[in-house]
Amino acid sequence: MTLALDEVAQKTAAYLEEKWLRKVVVTNIEKIFGGASRETYRLEVEVDGKSRGLILRRDPKTSLIDTERKLEYGAYVAIYPTDIPVPEPLFLENDPSILQQPFSIMAAIDGAVTDANMLNEDQKQQIGMEKWQLLGALAAKDPLELGFDSFMEVPEVDQCAPRELAYWEKIILADQIHPQPIALAAIRWLKANLPPPAQKLCVVHGDYRTGNFLFEPNDGIKAVLDWEMCHLGDPLEDLAWSLDPLWNWDDAENAGRLLPHSEAIRIWEESSGLRVDLEVFRWWRVFASLKGLAIWISSSEDFQNGEGKDAILAMAGWLMTDRQNRILLDHLSPHASRELTGSLA
């Protein structure tokens, strides 16, 4: 049974009153559409005569990607004290009896947006610089010093690539509705060309792309969002994902529709203190596109066989699968290595 907005508001107010030991009134609530891994609501609440904005993230019964809320929330808690801006985490609730599904609550970021289409050229340059500076800063951090080992697995540096490849191969084989020859070809290539061990173990955001951070056009990035796929691994994984052609399909020259690919890599290198070997990086580019394809294949399976009938599951399984297959074919072309090196140099 789906909860109506007023039910979500009432039950959330009661929950917050119990946590804060204060009278809480929800003055406004709206469902935020666009994300597919959690149901997201923005609430305005009044506590002791003061108004504040909150974001409620509630688990759906099925979603675009299956993620673990405890790992996501743990990432917010670990990152919040650092120079990587994220929303303030407030509560993680695993008891499904309160809102029918587990949920988390975070502070809202007021006055910020996610749509890069509204930016002018100067603003794109500034936001783009900050985007890859932050990603480099994340790669530079020691995940063990931040406490990530207390709530997620810590792989060996030589297992980062094989582990991620095995995970997403399993998703594809389990969820494919019909044969996926391009995905299987990519898996064979990736297994035959495994990269060297990671330069260092780092926090991998897992979905670092334009659209997953809040910014003010003239005042920079205010919060990096959507840490559902966060894990520890090779820093090149996040960089490759951020440069995937899927995120700039209408602007081939600019990564994430913000900066030229070579400039994004240069900024990341300066910020992280690491270096990008373009031949090694090709592996991670192919992997990023395979990972994307796995997500879209899984969404198709969820829409056809699962409980969720959200239109975004069908759209991703149809349009995104087609586009990601084309990207993978480009990556696997015999000329891809030379073309990739030339475009990123």
N, C-alpha and C positions, 0 to 999 in steps of 0.2 A: 504494500500500500504506500502510495506517494504522499508525503507530507505537504500540505498547503503552506503558503508563505506565512500566514498568520499563526499556524501551528509551530513552524520553525521559530518564529519570533517569540512566542509564548514560552516554549520549552527552553530556548536559549536564555531568555531572561531569568527563568527559574534556576537554571544551571549556574549562571553568573552570580546571582544573589547568594547561592550556597557557597560559591568560591570566594567571593569578595566580602560577604557578610554586609552587604549594602543593598538598598533598594535599587533595582535596575529596571528602567523602562525603555523598551525598544521604540524609538520614534519613527524609524523608517527601515525598511528591508527591501532588497531587490536581489534577484538572481542574476549572476553574471554569466553570460553565455560565451562560449569560445573554447574554454578548456574542456578536456575530455577524460581526464584521469580522476577528477574529483568534481562533485557538485559544489559550486562556489557561490556564496552569498555575501553581500555587503550589508552591514547593519550600522545604523546610527543609534547609539544608546546614551541614555542620560543617567549619570551616577553622581549623587550628591550635588545636583544642580549643574553639573558640567557635562558637556556632550563630547563623545569620542567615537571615532569610526573603528569598526572591527571587520575582519574577514573570517567567515566561517567556511571551512573546507570539509565537506561531508563525503564519506565513501559512497559511491554508487554500487549497485549490485554487480554491474559489469562496466568495463570502461575500455578506452583505447589501449591502455597499457596497464598491466597488473603491477602495482607497486606497493611497497610496504610503508604505511604511514609512520611507523616508529622510526624508520631510517630517515625519511624525509624530515620529520620534526627534529630528530636528533641533529641533522645537518644544520637546520636553522639555529638551533641552540648553540652549536659549536661555532658557527660562522658569525653570529650576531655581534660578539664583542670585538671582531676584527675590523679592518678597513674595507672589507667587502660589504657593501650595504645590502641588508635584507630586512624584511619586516620583523618587528619584535615578536617572538613566539610567546604566547601566553598560556595556552592549555592544550594538552593532548588527552583525549578521552577515548578509551578503547571499549567502554561499556556500550553495547548497541541498544540498550533499552531506553536510552535518553532521547535519541533522535533516530531510532531504528537502525542506524548504521554508526560506526565509529566516526569521530570527527576531530578537527583541531581548530583552534581559534588564534588569530594573530592580529596585531594592530594594523589598521589600514594606513596606506600612504596617500595622503590627500594631495590633490592638484597635479598628479602625474598620470601619464598615458603610456600606451605601448605601441601605437601606430606610427611607424617610421615614414609613412607616406605624407604626413603633414610637415615634414622637415624640409627646409630649404637647403641649398648646397652647403653653405657654411655650417649650418646646424648638423647636417649629416657628417661632415668632417669631424666636428667636435665630439658628437655622440659616438661615432665610430672609433675615434682614438681612445675614448674612455672605455668603450666596450672591450677592446682587446687589451688595454692596460689592466683592467680588472681581471680578465681571464688569465693574463700572465701573472698578476699578483697572487691569484688563487693557486696557480701551479707552483709558485715559489714557496708556498707555505709547507710546513712539516705537519702532515695529518695526525701524526702521533702526539705532537705537542698540543694540537687542538682537541685531542681526546677522541678522535674518530674510532680508534681501536676499541673503545668501550662499548660500541653499539653496531659495528659492522666488521666484516671479514677483512683481514689484512693479507693480500696476496704477496708472493715473492715477485721481485721485479721482472724475472724471466717468465712469469706466468700471466702477466697482465693481458697480453694479446691472446694467447690460447684460451684463457678462461672466458674472456668476453666473446670470442668467436664461438666457443662451445655453447655458451648460454643462448645466443641468438640463433644458432643453427637449430638447437632444440625447439625454440619457439616456432621457427618456420616449419619444421617437420611435423610438429604437433598440430599446428593451426591451419596449414594449407588446405584449402577446399578442393583445389585441383593442382596438378603438377606445376612446379615453379622452376622451369629449366634455367632461367637467368640467375636466379638466386643460387641454385645448385652449382652452376658454373663459377659463380663468384666464390662460393665456399671452397670449391676445389682449388681455385687460384690462391685464395688466402691461406689455405693449409700448406700449399706447396711453396709459399713465399713468406713464411713467418718472419716478422721483423726481429731485430736484436732486442735484448732486455731494455726496459724503460730506462731513460737517463736517471730518473728518480721516481719514487712512489709519490703520488700526489692525490689531492681531492679532485675527483672528476665530477663536475656538475651533472653531466649526462644528457642535458638538453639545452645547452648554451647557444642561443640563437636570437636574432632580432624577433621581438614579440614576447620574449620571456624575461624582459626587464622593464621596469617603469622609469620614465624619464620626464623631465621638464625641458622643452625644446631649447630654452636659453639658460638652463641651470643644471644640465647634466643628468646622469643616471642616479636615481634615488633608491632603487631596490632591484636586486636580482631575484627572480621568482622561480617557481616550479623546479624544486630540487627532488622530485619524485624518483628519478633514476640515478641519484647520487651514489657513488661508490668510490673505492680507492683503486687507482690504476695508473696508466701511462698518460702523462699530460698531453701527448699528441692526439689522444682520442677526442678531447674536448675541442681542440683547435680544428681538427678535421671536420667535426660535426658543425662547427660554426661557419665553415667555408663551403658546406655542401651546396651544390647548385640548386637544390630544391628551395632554399631560402632566398634565392635571388633570380627566380625563373624569368622575371620580366626585366632584369638588369644584369646581363651576363658579365659585365666588366667589374661590378662592385659586389664584394662579399656582403651578404646580408643587406644588400641595397644601400650600403653605407660607404665603403672604402674599397679601392683596388685590392685584390687578394695579396699581392706582394707587400703592400703597405701594412695590411692587417698582420701579416706574419712578422714583418720587421718590428712593429710595435710590441707584439707578443714576445718576441725574442728579447727585446730590451727590458721589458717588464719582468719576465720570468727568469732571466739569466741563463736560459737554455737555448739550444740551437736546433734548427730544423734541417735535417738531412732530407733532401727532396725525394731521394729514392726510397728511404724508409717511410717518409710521409705518404708516398703513394699507397702503401699498404693501408694506412689509416684512412685515407680518402675512400678507398674501395670498401673498407670495413664500415665506415660511417653510412655509406649508401646502402649497404646490406642491412645494417641495423635499422635504418629507416624503413626499408622494404619489409623487414620482419614485423615492425609495428603496424604497417598498413595491412599486411596479410592477417595479422592477429585481429585487427579491427573488423575485417570482412567476416572472419569466423564468428566473432562476438555478435555481429549484426544478424547473421544467418542462423546461428545455433544457440546464441545466448539469450539472456533475459532482456538485455538492453536493445532498444530499437531507436536510439538517438540517431538522427540523420547524419551527424558528423561521423559516426562509425561507418555508415555506408559510403559517404563521400570520400573519406580517407581510403577506404578499401578499393574504391574505383579509380578516382582521379590520381591520388597520390601513388598508388601502385604502378599505374601506367608511367607516370613521370619518373619514378625512382628506377624502374626497369630501364628506361632510356638512358638515365644517368649512368647506371651500372654498365650498360653496353658501351658507352663512351669510355668509361674508366678501363674496361677490359680490352679495348681496341689495341691492336699491335702498335699503333702509333701513340697510345695514350701517355706513355712515360715521357717521350720527347715533348709532346704538346703540354703536358702538365708542368714539366720543368721550365719550359719557356714562359708559361703564363704566370708562374709564381716567382720567377727570378727577379 
